[in-house]
Amino acid sequence: MLTKEKTFDFISETERLVIRPLKNDDYLNWFNEFNNRFPSQHRHDKGKIDMSECTEEWFHNLVKKHQELALNDTAHVFGIFRKNDGIHLGMVDFSTLARDNFQWGRIGYTIHNHFWRKGYGKEAVKEAINIAFRDLKFHRIEAHINVDNAPSINLAKCVGMEFECIRKAFIYEYEKWTDHLIYYINSK
């Protein structure tokens, strides 16, 4: 598990990306890229969202909340930034499902839709899985994916995750209980 000092100063890099927790001075970059999203491209893409409540103070509270979640090992939330210009591309997060004899977590990921089809998602999620095993000390990572979310399914497969099962009526969304596909990867 990352310590307090490591959590707030944590940086992991790939060839094109920097993955790290959000900082207060990321506000304008973060806000602009959420604001620059294209309209929704499919059912599971939120597309443009109302950013009116996302003031700088609101964002600072979000950063603080992410830090608290990491300190409690409840969730670890990282921004994805392009290395050459620092632009905010999206987010990746891990929720701790169980520790002790399990060391089990869930991954979530999103790339702003105006940066799709450039390989950023694959590069970010591959590195995020490395972070999960190397730094967060998880043994098993799961992705919980809507059965009709082909882009997310393809991404999970591309980074080496394997299909395990369908969990019936797994999550309440879209005003009903929905099934989810479970993709997983274990540490070596």
C-alpha positions as CSV (number, residue, x, y, z in Angstrom):
1,M,0.0,0.0,0.0
2,L,1.2,3.5,-0.8
3,T,2.2,5.5,2.3
4,K,0.8,9.1,2.8
5,E,4.0,10.6,1.5
6,K,4.1,8.3,-1.5
7,T,0.4,8.8,-2.3
8,F,0.6,12.5,-2.6
9,D,4.0,12.5,-4.4
10,F,3.3,9.4,-6.5
11,I,4.2,9.5,-10.2
12,S,4.4,6.7,-12.7
13,E,5.4,7.2,-16.3
14,T,5.1,5.4,-19.6
15,E,6.4,6.4,-23.0
16,R,3.7,9.1,-23.5
17,L,1.9,9.4,-20.1
18,V,2.2,10.5,-16.6
19,I,-0.1,8.8,-14.0
20,R,-0.4,10.5,-10.7
21,P,-2.9,11.8,-8.1
22,L,-4.6,15.1,-8.9
23,K,-3.1,18.2,-7.3
24,N,-4.8,21.5,-6.6
25,D,-3.0,23.3,-9.4
26,D,-4.4,20.8,-11.9
27,Y,-7.8,22.5,-11.7
28,L,-7.8,24.5,-15.0
29,N,-6.3,21.7,-17.0
30,W,-8.8,19.2,-15.5
31,F,-11.7,21.6,-16.0
32,N,-10.8,22.5,-19.6
33,E,-10.5,18.9,-20.7
34,F,-13.8,17.8,-19.1
35,N,-15.3,20.9,-20.7
36,N,-13.8,20.0,-24.2
37,R,-15.5,16.6,-24.4
38,F,-17.5,15.8,-27.4
39,P,-21.1,14.9,-27.1
40,S,-21.8,11.3,-25.9
41,Q,-20.4,8.8,-28.4
42,H,-22.4,5.8,-27.0
43,R,-24.6,4.8,-24.1
44,H,-21.7,4.4,-21.6
45,D,-19.9,7.7,-22.6
46,K,-21.2,10.6,-20.5
47,G,-19.9,13.0,-23.2
48,K,-20.3,16.7,-22.3
49,I,-21.3,17.1,-18.7
50,D,-22.5,20.1,-16.7
51,M,-19.4,21.6,-15.1
52,S,-21.2,24.6,-13.5
53,E,-20.7,23.3,-9.9
54,C,-17.0,22.4,-10.5
55,T,-15.5,25.5,-9.1
56,E,-11.9,25.7,-8.0
57,E,-13.0,25.2,-4.3
58,W,-15.1,22.2,-5.3
59,F,-12.0,20.7,-7.1
60,H,-9.7,21.3,-4.0
61,N,-12.3,19.4,-1.9
62,L,-12.2,16.6,-4.5
63,V,-8.4,16.4,-4.3
64,K,-8.6,16.3,-0.5
65,K,-11.3,13.5,-0.7
66,H,-9.1,11.5,-3.1
67,Q,-6.2,11.8,-0.6
68,E,-8.5,10.7,2.3
69,L,-9.7,7.7,0.3
70,A,-6.1,6.7,-0.5
71,L,-5.0,7.1,3.2
72,N,-7.8,4.8,4.2
73,D,-7.0,2.4,1.3
74,T,-10.7,2.7,0.2
75,A,-9.8,4.0,-3.3
76,H,-6.8,5.2,-5.2
77,V,-7.6,7.8,-7.9
78,F,-5.1,8.9,-10.5
79,G,-5.1,11.5,-13.2
80,I,-3.8,10.5,-16.6
81,F,-1.7,13.3,-18.2
82,R,0.1,13.5,-21.6
83,K,3.8,13.7,-20.9
84,N,4.8,16.1,-23.7
85,D,2.4,18.9,-22.8
86,G,0.8,17.9,-19.4
87,I,-2.8,17.8,-20.8
88,H,-5.3,15.9,-18.7
89,L,-6.5,12.9,-20.7
90,G,-8.7,11.1,-18.2
91,M,-8.7,9.1,-14.9
92,V,-8.0,5.6,-13.6
93,D,-9.0,4.4,-10.1
94,F,-8.8,1.4,-7.9
95,S,-11.4,0.5,-5.3
96,T,-10.3,-1.9,-2.5
97,L,-12.7,-4.8,-2.4
98,A,-10.9,-6.9,0.2
99,R,-7.4,-7.0,1.8
100,D,-6.1,-9.7,4.2
101,N,-6.0,-13.0,2.4
102,F,-7.5,-11.6,-0.8
103,Q,-5.6,-8.4,-1.9
104,W,-8.5,-7.8,-4.3
105,G,-9.4,-4.5,-6.1
106,R,-11.6,-3.2,-8.9
107,I,-10.3,-0.9,-11.7
108,G,-12.2,1.9,-13.3
109,Y,-11.0,4.0,-16.2
110,T,-12.0,6.8,-18.5
111,I,-10.4,8.7,-21.2
112,H,-12.0,11.9,-22.4
113,N,-13.7,11.1,-25.6
114,H,-11.8,13.7,-27.7
115,F,-8.7,11.7,-27.0
116,W,-10.1,8.3,-28.0
117,R,-8.5,6.0,-30.7
118,K,-4.9,7.1,-29.9
119,G,-3.9,4.2,-27.7
120,Y,-4.0,6.3,-24.5
121,G,-6.5,4.0,-22.8
122,K,-4.4,0.9,-23.4
123,E,-1.2,2.5,-22.3
124,A,-2.7,4.0,-19.2
125,V,-4.6,0.9,-18.1
126,K,-1.5,-1.3,-18.6
127,E,0.5,1.0,-16.4
128,A,-2.3,1.3,-13.9
129,I,-2.3,-2.5,-13.5
130,N,1.4,-2.4,-12.9
131,I,0.7,0.2,-10.2
132,A,-1.9,-2.0,-8.7
133,F,0.4,-4.9,-8.3
134,R,3.7,-3.2,-7.6
135,D,2.7,-0.2,-5.5
136,L,-0.8,-0.9,-4.1
137,K,0.1,-4.6,-3.5
138,F,-3.1,-6.0,-4.9
139,H,-3.1,-9.7,-6.1
140,R,-6.3,-9.6,-8.2
141,I,-7.8,-6.8,-10.2
142,E,-11.3,-6.9,-11.7
143,A,-13.0,-4.7,-14.2
144,H,-16.8,-4.7,-13.9
145,I,-18.1,-3.9,-17.4
146,N,-21.6,-3.4,-18.8
147,V,-22.4,-6.3,-21.2
148,D,-22.9,-3.9,-24.1
149,N,-19.8,-1.8,-23.5
150,A,-17.7,-3.1,-26.4
151,P,-14.9,-0.4,-26.1
152,S,-14.3,-1.3,-22.4
153,I,-14.5,-5.0,-23.1
154,N,-11.9,-4.6,-25.9
155,L,-9.6,-2.5,-23.7
156,A,-9.8,-5.1,-20.9
157,K,-8.8,-7.8,-23.3
158,C,-6.0,-5.7,-24.9
159,V,-4.3,-5.3,-21.5
160,G,-4.4,-9.0,-20.7
161,M,-7.5,-9.3,-18.6
162,E,-9.5,-12.5,-18.9
163,F,-13.3,-12.9,-18.9
164,E,-14.5,-14.7,-15.8
165,C,-18.3,-14.5,-15.5
166,I,-21.4,-12.5,-15.8
167,R,-22.7,-11.2,-12.5
168,K,-26.5,-11.0,-12.8
169,A,-28.3,-7.9,-11.6
170,F,-25.0,-6.7,-10.2
171,I,-25.4,-3.0,-10.0
172,Y,-28.3,-0.6,-10.0
173,E,-27.9,1.8,-12.9
174,Y,-30.1,3.2,-15.7
175,E,-33.0,2.8,-13.3
176,K,-32.7,-1.0,-13.0
177,W,-30.5,-3.8,-11.8
178,T,-28.0,-4.6,-14.6
179,D,-25.7,-7.5,-15.4
180,H,-22.0,-6.9,-15.6
181,L,-19.2,-8.9,-17.2
182,I,-16.2,-9.6,-14.9
183,Y,-12.8,-9.4,-16.4
184,Y,-9.8,-10.1,-14.1
185,I,-6.0,-10.2,-14.0
186,N,-3.9,-11.7,-11.2
187,S,-0.4,-10.7,-10.2
188,K,2.3,-13.0,-11.4
